[in-house]
């Protein structure tokens, strides 16, 4: 018989039935031995008292259990909604009170996690807003300046001022080699500490219109991941190739690789694979890298296989 599948009332009914049969058997056995009616009367009275006691206990316990279940469901609903903390029971010696204390602790942990996620989300929104502003502003300024030069009559001094403004914005049309070097500087120490060999193949005279600050941030995120997930003694290679419509910045490593089923998920905010939770980070590096590149009209692609390393490519438009 599986008692865990019985309701409280059925369990007490089975106990009462067993007690009644046991006491009836004992009473009858004593009567047969003594042949005295008093034994039957006494046994019957004791049996009646026992059954009444069990009935009262069943009702009281059932009522207490029903109240606890209702309170527990209400508390869990409040915890899910985040409305209020569960009340701590005054009596700390009962099992129900112990459950209440643990629920209160669980609620505190949930609230702390919610607060932390909200802060990270706010920081992320601010950062993405900054990325958008940094990338779009130079293009908008160049367009307004050139339209003004073409359409509005102006003095030579005004024309020089506009040309200087255009010059300051065209500084964004910088050498890609400098952007790559800036990103590489952030991982040199970590790679050297793990004995990882790093190589770079980038034409020094290659120029492309890009935001150097944010592009180097995106590239650093790819390099930082490569260093984290490449074992000691491994290799990381950075290469730049000019295609017809895009410039490709490829980061190749000899790390653990990524399964095909996870390759889309790795670009989600706060996503981290189960087997890499021992590594530092909150799971937004690849998400930010993709946002930075996408807002410049480009995209990121990945080619990887477990146990054979990964290739991440930043594709920046040439025009």
C-alpha positions as CSV (number, residue, x, y, z in Angstrom):
1,X,0.0,0.0,0.0
2,X,1.4,3.4,-1.0
3,X,0.5,5.8,1.9
4,X,2.0,8.8,0.0
5,X,-0.9,8.6,-2.5
6,X,-3.6,8.7,0.2
7,X,-5.4,11.9,1.3
8,X,-5.2,12.9,5.0
9,X,-8.9,11.9,5.6
10,X,-8.4,8.5,4.0
11,X,-5.2,7.9,5.9
12,X,-6.9,8.6,9.2
13,X,-9.9,6.4,8.2
14,X,-7.6,3.5,7.6
15,X,-5.9,4.1,11.0
16,X,-9.3,4.3,12.7
17,X,-10.5,1.1,11.0
18,X,-7.3,-0.7,12.0
19,X,-7.6,0.5,15.6
20,X,-11.3,-0.5,15.7
21,X,-10.5,-4.0,14.5
22,X,-7.6,-4.4,16.8
23,X,-9.5,-3.2,19.9
24,X,-12.5,-5.3,19.0
25,X,-10.4,-8.4,18.6
26,X,-8.7,-7.8,22.0
27,X,-12.0,-7.2,23.7
28,X,-13.6,-10.3,22.3
29,X,-10.5,-12.4,23.2
30,X,-10.7,-11.1,26.8
31,X,-14.4,-11.8,27.0
32,X,-13.9,-15.3,25.8
33,X,-11.3,-15.8,28.5
34,X,-13.1,-14.0,31.4
35,X,-16.7,-14.6,30.4
36,X,-17.6,-11.2,31.9
37,X,-20.0,-8.7,30.3
38,X,-18.0,-5.9,31.9
39,X,-15.1,-6.6,29.7
40,X,-17.3,-6.1,26.6
41,X,-18.7,-2.9,27.9
42,X,-15.3,-1.5,28.9
43,X,-13.8,-2.5,25.6
44,X,-16.7,-0.9,23.7
45,X,-16.4,2.3,25.7
46,X,-12.7,2.5,25.0
47,X,-13.2,1.9,21.4
48,X,-15.8,4.6,21.1
49,X,-13.5,7.1,22.9
50,X,-10.7,6.2,20.6
51,X,-12.9,6.7,17.5
52,X,-14.2,10.0,18.7
53,X,-10.6,11.2,19.4
54,X,-9.4,10.1,16.0
55,X,-12.3,11.9,14.4
56,X,-11.6,15.2,16.3
57,X,-7.9,14.9,15.5
58,X,-8.7,14.3,11.8
59,X,-10.9,17.4,11.6
60,X,-8.4,19.6,13.4
61,X,-5.4,18.4,11.4
62,X,-7.3,18.6,8.1
63,X,-8.4,22.2,8.8
64,X,-4.8,23.2,9.8
65,X,-3.5,21.5,6.6
66,X,-6.1,23.2,4.4
67,X,-5.2,26.6,5.9
68,X,-1.5,26.0,5.4
69,X,-2.1,25.0,1.8
70,X,-4.1,28.1,1.1
71,X,-1.6,30.4,2.8
72,X,1.3,28.6,0.9
73,X,-0.5,29.1,-2.5
74,X,-1.2,32.8,-1.7
75,X,2.4,33.3,-0.6
76,X,3.8,31.7,-3.8
77,X,1.4,33.9,-5.9
78,X,2.8,37.0,-4.2
79,X,6.4,35.8,-4.7
80,X,5.8,35.2,-8.4
81,X,4.2,38.6,-8.8
82,X,6.8,40.3,-6.6
83,X,4.2,42.1,-4.6
84,X,5.2,41.4,-1.0
85,X,7.5,39.3,1.1
86,X,6.0,36.2,2.9
87,X,5.3,36.6,6.6
88,X,7.7,34.9,8.9
89,X,5.9,32.6,11.4
90,X,6.3,33.4,15.1
91,X,6.6,29.8,16.1
92,X,9.9,28.5,14.7
93,X,9.7,25.0,16.1
94,X,7.0,23.5,13.8
95,X,7.6,22.0,10.4
96,X,5.2,24.5,8.8
97,X,7.2,27.4,10.3
98,X,10.4,26.0,8.9
99,X,8.9,26.0,5.5
100,X,7.7,29.6,6.0
101,X,11.3,30.7,6.9
102,X,12.7,29.1,3.8
103,X,10.1,30.7,1.6
104,X,11.0,34.1,3.1
105,X,14.7,33.5,2.3
106,X,13.8,32.3,-1.2
107,X,11.8,35.5,-1.7
108,X,14.8,37.6,-0.7
109,X,17.0,35.8,-3.2
110,X,14.5,36.2,-6.0
111,X,14.2,40.0,-5.3
112,X,18.0,40.4,-5.3
113,X,18.2,38.5,-8.6
114,X,15.5,40.7,-10.1
115,X,17.2,43.9,-9.0
116,X,20.5,42.7,-10.4
117,X,18.9,41.8,-13.8
118,X,17.1,45.2,-13.9
119,X,20.4,47.0,-13.3
120,X,22.2,45.0,-16.0
121,X,19.3,45.6,-18.4
122,X,19.5,49.3,-17.8
123,X,23.2,49.4,-18.3
124,X,22.8,47.4,-21.5
125,X,20.2,49.8,-22.8
126,X,22.4,52.8,-22.1
127,X,25.4,51.1,-23.8
128,X,23.4,50.2,-26.9
129,X,22.0,53.8,-27.1
130,X,25.6,55.1,-26.9
131,X,26.6,52.7,-29.7
132,X,23.8,53.9,-31.9
133,X,24.7,57.5,-31.3
134,X,28.4,57.0,-32.0
135,X,27.8,55.1,-35.2
136,X,25.0,57.3,-36.7
137,X,26.2,60.7,-35.8
138,X,29.3,61.0,-38.1
139,X,27.3,59.8,-41.1
140,X,24.5,62.3,-40.4
141,X,26.9,65.1,-39.9
142,X,28.7,64.4,-43.2
143,X,25.5,64.3,-45.1
144,X,24.3,67.6,-43.6
145,X,27.6,69.3,-44.3
146,X,27.9,68.2,-47.9
147,X,24.3,69.1,-48.6
148,X,24.9,72.6,-47.2
149,X,28.1,73.1,-49.3
150,X,26.2,72.1,-52.4
151,X,23.0,74.0,-51.9
152,X,23.7,77.1,-49.7
153,X,25.7,80.2,-50.9
154,X,28.5,81.0,-48.3
155,X,31.6,83.0,-47.8
156,X,35.1,81.4,-48.2
157,X,35.5,81.5,-44.4
158,X,32.2,79.6,-43.9
159,X,33.2,77.1,-46.6
160,X,36.5,76.4,-44.8
161,X,34.7,75.8,-41.5
162,X,32.4,73.3,-43.2
163,X,35.4,71.6,-44.8
164,X,37.1,71.3,-41.4
165,X,34.0,69.8,-40.0
166,X,33.9,67.2,-42.8
167,X,37.6,66.5,-42.1
168,X,36.9,65.8,-38.5
169,X,34.1,63.3,-39.4
170,X,36.2,61.6,-42.1
171,X,38.6,60.7,-39.4
172,X,36.2,57.8,-38.9
173,X,37.5,56.6,-42.3
174,X,40.6,55.2,-40.5
175,X,43.0,52.4,-41.0
176,X,41.5,49.1,-40.0
177,X,44.9,48.0,-38.8
178,X,44.8,50.5,-36.0
179,X,41.3,49.3,-34.9
180,X,42.6,45.7,-34.8
181,X,45.7,46.7,-32.9
182,X,43.6,48.5,-30.3
183,X,41.4,45.4,-29.8
184,X,44.5,43.1,-29.7
185,X,46.1,45.1,-26.9
186,X,43.3,44.1,-24.5
187,X,44.0,40.4,-24.7
188,X,47.8,40.2,-25.0
189,X,48.5,39.6,-21.3
190,X,45.7,37.0,-20.8
191,X,46.9,35.1,-23.9
192,X,50.5,35.2,-22.9
193,X,49.6,34.0,-19.4
194,X,47.9,30.9,-20.9
195,X,50.7,30.4,-23.4
196,X,48.4,31.0,-26.4
197,X,50.1,32.0,-29.6
198,X,48.3,35.0,-31.3
199,X,48.9,35.9,-35.0
200,X,47.6,38.9,-37.0
201,X,47.3,39.3,-40.8
202,X,45.9,42.7,-41.6
203,X,47.0,45.0,-44.5
204,X,48.4,48.2,-42.9
205,X,47.0,50.5,-45.7
206,X,43.4,49.1,-45.7
207,X,40.9,51.8,-44.8
208,X,37.2,51.4,-44.3
209,X,34.5,53.7,-42.9
210,X,33.8,52.5,-39.4
211,X,33.6,53.6,-35.8
212,X,37.0,52.6,-34.6
213,X,36.1,52.8,-30.9
214,X,33.1,50.6,-31.0
215,X,34.4,48.2,-33.7
216,X,37.5,47.6,-31.6
217,X,35.1,46.9,-28.7
218,X,33.2,44.3,-30.7
219,X,36.5,42.7,-31.9
220,X,37.8,42.6,-28.4
221,X,34.7,40.7,-27.2
222,X,35.4,38.1,-29.8
223,X,39.1,37.9,-28.9
224,X,38.3,37.8,-25.2
225,X,36.0,34.8,-25.7
226,X,38.6,33.1,-27.8
227,X,41.2,33.5,-25.0
228,X,38.8,32.2,-22.4
229,X,37.7,29.1,-24.2
230,X,41.0,28.2,-25.8
231,X,43.1,25.8,-23.7
232,X,46.7,26.6,-22.7
233,X,49.1,26.3,-25.5
234,X,46.4,26.9,-28.2
235,X,46.4,29.3,-31.1
236,X,44.3,32.4,-32.0
237,X,44.6,34.0,-35.5
238,X,43.2,37.3,-36.7
239,X,43.0,37.9,-40.4
240,X,41.5,40.7,-42.5
241,X,40.2,40.1,-46.0
242,X,38.8,42.7,-48.4
243,X,35.8,41.4,-50.4
244,X,33.8,43.2,-53.0
245,X,31.1,44.5,-50.7
246,X,32.5,43.7,-47.2
247,X,35.7,43.7,-45.2
248,X,36.0,40.5,-43.1
249,X,37.8,40.5,-39.8
250,X,38.1,36.8,-38.8
251,X,39.0,35.5,-35.4
252,X,40.0,31.8,-35.5
253,X,40.8,29.8,-32.3
254,X,41.6,26.2,-31.4
255,X,39.2,26.2,-28.4
256,X,36.4,23.8,-27.4
257,X,34.1,24.8,-30.2
258,X,30.3,25.4,-30.3
259,X,27.6,22.9,-31.2
260,X,25.4,23.8,-34.2
261,X,22.3,23.8,-32.0
262,X,23.9,26.6,-29.8
263,X,25.3,28.8,-32.5
264,X,22.2,31.0,-32.7
265,X,21.6,31.2,-29.0
266,X,25.1,32.5,-28.1
267,X,24.2,35.9,-29.4
268,X,21.3,36.3,-27.0
269,X,21.5,38.6,-24.1
270,X,22.7,37.0,-20.9
271,X,23.0,33.6,-22.6
272,X,25.7,31.2,-21.3
273,X,26.2,27.6,-22.0
274,X,25.9,25.2,-19.0
275,X,29.4,23.9,-19.3
276,X,31.1,27.4,-19.2
277,X,29.5,28.8,-16.0
278,X,32.9,28.6,-14.2
279,X,34.2,31.3,-16.5
280,X,33.7,35.0,-15.6
281,X,31.2,37.0,-17.4
282,X,27.4,37.7,-17.7
283,X,26.8,36.6,-21.3
284,X,26.4,39.9,-23.1
285,X,29.8,40.1,-24.9
286,X,28.6,38.5,-28.2
287,X,25.3,40.3,-28.0
288,X,27.0,43.7,-27.8
289,X,29.4,42.7,-30.6
290,X,26.6,41.9,-32.9
291,X,24.7,45.1,-32.0
292,X,27.8,47.2,-32.7
293,X,28.4,45.6,-36.1
294,X,24.8,45.5,-37.1
295,X,24.3,49.2,-36.4
296,X,27.2,49.9,-38.8
297,X,25.4,48.0,-41.6
298,X,27.4,44.8,-41.1
299,X,26.9,41.4,-39.5
300,X,28.7,38.6,-37.6
301,X,28.8,35.0,-38.7
302,X,30.2,31.9,-36.9
303,X,31.6,28.6,-38.1
304,X,32.3,26.1,-35.4
305,X,32.4,22.4,-34.4
306,X,32.8,20.9,-30.9
307,X,36.4,20.0,-30.3
308,X,37.7,21.8,-33.5
309,X,37.6,25.4,-32.5
310,X,35.6,28.4,-33.8
311,X,35.7,31.1,-36.5
312,X,33.9,34.4,-35.8
313,X,33.8,36.9,-38.7
314,X,32.9,40.6,-38.4
315,X,31.6,41.7,-41.8
316,X,31.8,45.5,-42.3
317,X,30.4,47.1,-45.5
318,X,33.0,48.8,-47.7
319,X,30.5,51.5,-48.8
